[in-house]
């Protein structure tokens, strides 16, 4: 059973300062990789290189998220876009598996739309589908990675993801953020939990009124939470 841990949350100012410094250093250090990925996207998938979409941020307010493009605009005979799994070529799947498509989100972090660590920003259409508990995931800025991403990624259910998101909202600290970032590197390199069944995407979230479980036993969640300081 996952132990009950209550950390002292980091102040918004200290978390924001950490995000600015770390995102700046990451943008500088990863710029050669980003340049190579941008070139490969242009050659393999064509223009545009950057994919943008409105997503819900802090308080559910929409912002524009930026990612490297991973899909093509293939349509059927009627002109309707094919399902995303059929529009994501092997190259795009590799970018997703290594989370390289997420690198432009560092710009979102610098802008203040996102944090390095937090619940992932999902679709605007999901907002009215959350129950009151699940909606609390928007009490903090969305993140490039989070507790759910290092505890199963796409291999766990929506309800498990949301329970981990709420746990992060309640217990987050700078120490927890650093631990999650370290575990993210391991998860990306090991390529664990990148698929949900046979798909590269999670199924659409249609809503759930299921109560939040008393404890979350997803792998890694307990170890990360215990890294947070006790009150």
C-alpha positions as CSV (number, residue, x, y, z in Angstrom):
1,X,0.0,0.0,0.0
2,X,1.2,3.5,-0.8
3,X,2.1,5.4,2.3
4,X,0.2,8.6,3.1
5,X,2.6,11.4,2.7
6,X,1.9,15.1,3.1
7,X,4.7,17.3,1.8
8,X,5.1,21.0,2.2
9,X,4.2,22.4,-1.2
10,X,6.7,24.6,-2.9
11,X,5.7,28.2,-3.2
12,X,4.6,29.4,-6.6
13,X,7.5,31.8,-6.7
14,X,10.2,29.3,-6.0
15,X,8.7,26.7,-8.4
16,X,8.5,29.4,-11.1
17,X,12.1,30.4,-10.6
18,X,13.2,26.8,-10.8
19,X,11.2,26.4,-14.0
20,X,12.8,29.5,-15.7
21,X,16.3,28.6,-14.8
22,X,16.0,24.9,-15.6
23,X,14.1,25.5,-18.9
24,X,16.6,28.0,-20.0
25,X,19.5,25.7,-19.4
26,X,17.7,22.8,-21.1
27,X,16.9,24.9,-24.2
28,X,20.5,25.9,-24.5
29,X,21.8,22.4,-23.9
30,X,19.3,20.6,-26.1
31,X,19.3,23.2,-28.9
32,X,21.5,21.0,-31.2
33,X,19.1,18.0,-30.7
34,X,16.1,20.2,-31.4
35,X,17.7,21.5,-34.6
36,X,18.3,18.0,-35.8
37,X,14.8,16.9,-34.9
38,X,13.4,20.0,-36.7
39,X,15.3,19.1,-39.8
40,X,14.2,15.5,-39.7
41,X,10.6,16.4,-39.2
42,X,10.8,18.7,-42.3
43,X,12.4,16.0,-44.4
44,X,10.3,13.1,-43.2
45,X,6.9,14.7,-42.6
46,X,7.0,18.0,-44.3
47,X,5.8,21.4,-43.1
48,X,4.8,22.6,-40.7
49,X,7.6,21.5,-38.3
50,X,5.8,22.7,-35.2
51,X,2.3,21.5,-34.2
52,X,0.3,23.8,-32.1
53,X,-3.0,23.3,-30.3
54,X,-5.0,25.0,-27.6
55,X,-4.9,23.1,-24.2
56,X,-6.3,23.9,-20.7
57,X,-3.7,25.4,-18.3
58,X,-3.8,26.8,-14.8
59,X,-7.4,27.2,-13.7
60,X,-8.5,25.6,-17.0
61,X,-7.6,28.7,-19.0
62,X,-6.6,27.8,-22.5
63,X,-3.1,28.3,-23.9
64,X,-1.3,27.3,-27.1
65,X,1.0,24.3,-26.7
66,X,3.9,23.7,-29.1
67,X,5.2,20.3,-30.1
68,X,7.2,18.8,-33.0
69,X,4.9,17.4,-35.6
70,X,4.6,13.6,-35.5
71,X,1.6,12.9,-37.7
72,X,0.7,13.4,-41.4
73,X,-2.6,14.6,-42.8
74,X,-3.7,11.4,-44.6
75,X,-7.4,11.2,-45.5
76,X,-9.8,8.6,-46.7
77,X,-11.7,8.6,-50.0
78,X,-14.2,11.0,-48.5
79,X,-11.6,13.5,-47.4
80,X,-11.9,12.7,-43.7
81,X,-8.8,12.4,-41.6
82,X,-7.8,8.8,-40.8
83,X,-7.5,7.8,-37.1
84,X,-4.3,9.1,-35.5
85,X,-2.7,5.7,-35.2
86,X,-2.9,5.4,-39.1
87,X,-1.5,8.9,-39.5
88,X,1.5,8.4,-37.2
89,X,4.4,6.9,-39.2
90,X,7.2,5.0,-37.6
91,X,9.3,8.1,-37.5
92,X,6.6,10.0,-35.5
93,X,6.2,7.0,-33.2
94,X,9.9,7.1,-32.4
95,X,9.8,10.8,-31.6
96,X,6.9,10.1,-29.2
97,X,8.6,7.1,-27.7
98,X,11.6,9.2,-26.9
99,X,9.5,12.3,-25.9
100,X,11.4,14.4,-28.4
101,X,8.2,15.8,-29.7
102,X,7.7,17.5,-26.3
103,X,10.9,19.6,-26.5
104,X,9.3,22.8,-27.9
105,X,7.2,22.8,-24.7
106,X,10.2,24.3,-23.0
107,X,9.2,27.5,-24.6
108,X,5.7,27.1,-23.0
109,X,7.5,26.8,-19.7
110,X,9.5,30.0,-20.2
111,X,6.3,31.8,-21.2
112,X,4.6,30.7,-18.0
113,X,2.0,28.5,-19.7
114,X,3.5,25.4,-18.2
115,X,5.8,24.0,-15.6
116,X,8.5,21.4,-16.1
117,X,6.6,19.1,-13.7
118,X,2.8,18.9,-13.3
119,X,-0.3,17.2,-14.7
120,X,-0.1,16.8,-18.5
121,X,-2.3,19.3,-20.4
122,X,-5.0,17.3,-22.1
123,X,-7.9,18.3,-24.4
124,X,-10.1,21.3,-23.9
125,X,-13.1,19.0,-24.6
126,X,-12.3,17.0,-21.5
127,X,-12.9,20.0,-19.1
128,X,-16.7,19.4,-18.7
129,X,-16.1,15.6,-18.4
130,X,-14.1,15.8,-15.2
131,X,-15.7,15.2,-11.9
132,X,-15.0,17.7,-9.1
133,X,-12.0,15.8,-7.9
134,X,-10.4,15.3,-11.3
135,X,-10.8,19.0,-12.1
136,X,-8.4,19.8,-9.3
137,X,-5.6,18.8,-11.6
138,X,-5.9,22.3,-13.0
139,X,-5.0,23.8,-9.6
140,X,-1.4,23.9,-10.7
141,X,0.3,24.7,-14.0
142,X,0.4,21.7,-16.4
143,X,3.8,20.0,-16.9
144,X,6.0,18.5,-19.6
145,X,6.2,15.5,-17.3
146,X,4.5,14.5,-14.1
147,X,3.9,11.8,-11.5
148,X,1.6,9.9,-13.8
149,X,4.2,9.9,-16.6
150,X,6.9,8.1,-14.5
151,X,4.3,5.7,-13.0
152,X,3.1,4.0,-16.1
153,X,2.6,6.7,-18.7
154,X,0.1,5.4,-21.3
155,X,-0.1,1.9,-19.8
156,X,-2.3,3.0,-16.9
157,X,-6.0,4.0,-17.0
158,X,-7.3,7.6,-17.0
159,X,-8.6,7.1,-13.4
160,X,-5.1,6.1,-12.3
161,X,-3.5,9.0,-14.1
162,X,-5.9,11.5,-12.5
163,X,-5.4,10.0,-9.0
164,X,-1.7,10.6,-9.5
165,X,-2.3,14.1,-10.8
166,X,-4.3,15.0,-7.7
167,X,-1.6,13.5,-5.5
168,X,0.9,15.7,-7.1
169,X,-1.3,18.8,-6.6
170,X,-1.5,18.0,-2.9
171,X,2.1,17.0,-2.2
172,X,4.3,18.7,-4.8
173,X,7.6,20.3,-3.8
174,X,10.9,21.2,-5.5
175,X,12.4,18.1,-4.1
176,X,9.6,16.0,-5.7
177,X,10.0,17.9,-9.0
178,X,13.7,17.0,-9.2
179,X,13.0,13.4,-8.4
180,X,10.3,13.2,-11.1
181,X,12.6,14.8,-13.6
182,X,15.3,12.2,-12.9
183,X,12.8,9.4,-13.1
184,X,11.5,10.8,-16.4
185,X,14.9,10.4,-18.0
186,X,15.0,6.8,-16.9
187,X,11.4,6.2,-18.2
188,X,12.2,7.7,-21.6
189,X,15.4,5.8,-22.1
190,X,13.7,2.5,-21.1
191,X,10.7,3.4,-23.3
192,X,8.3,1.9,-20.7
193,X,4.5,2.5,-20.9
194,X,4.6,4.3,-24.3
195,X,1.6,2.4,-25.7
196,X,-1.9,1.8,-24.6
197,X,-2.6,-1.6,-26.0
198,X,-1.9,-1.5,-29.7
199,X,-2.2,2.3,-30.0
200,X,0.3,5.1,-29.7
201,X,-2.5,7.2,-28.1
202,X,-4.7,6.9,-25.0
203,X,-8.4,6.3,-25.8
204,X,-10.5,9.4,-25.6
205,X,-11.6,10.3,-22.1
206,X,-15.4,10.3,-22.0
207,X,-15.9,11.0,-18.3
208,X,-15.9,9.1,-15.1
209,X,-17.8,9.4,-11.9
210,X,-15.7,6.8,-10.2
211,X,-14.5,7.9,-6.7
212,X,-10.8,8.5,-6.2
213,X,-9.1,5.5,-4.7
214,X,-7.8,5.9,-1.2
215,X,-4.3,5.0,-2.3
216,X,-2.4,4.8,-5.5
217,X,-0.2,1.7,-6.1
218,X,1.2,2.7,-9.5
219,X,4.9,1.8,-9.7
220,X,7.2,4.6,-8.7
221,X,4.6,6.8,-7.1
222,X,5.4,5.8,-3.6
223,X,9.2,6.3,-4.0
224,X,8.8,9.8,-5.5
225,X,6.3,11.0,-2.9
226,X,8.6,9.8,-0.1
227,X,11.3,12.0,-1.5
228,X,9.2,15.0,-0.5
229,X,10.0,16.6,2.9
230,X,7.7,15.8,5.8
231,X,5.9,18.7,7.5
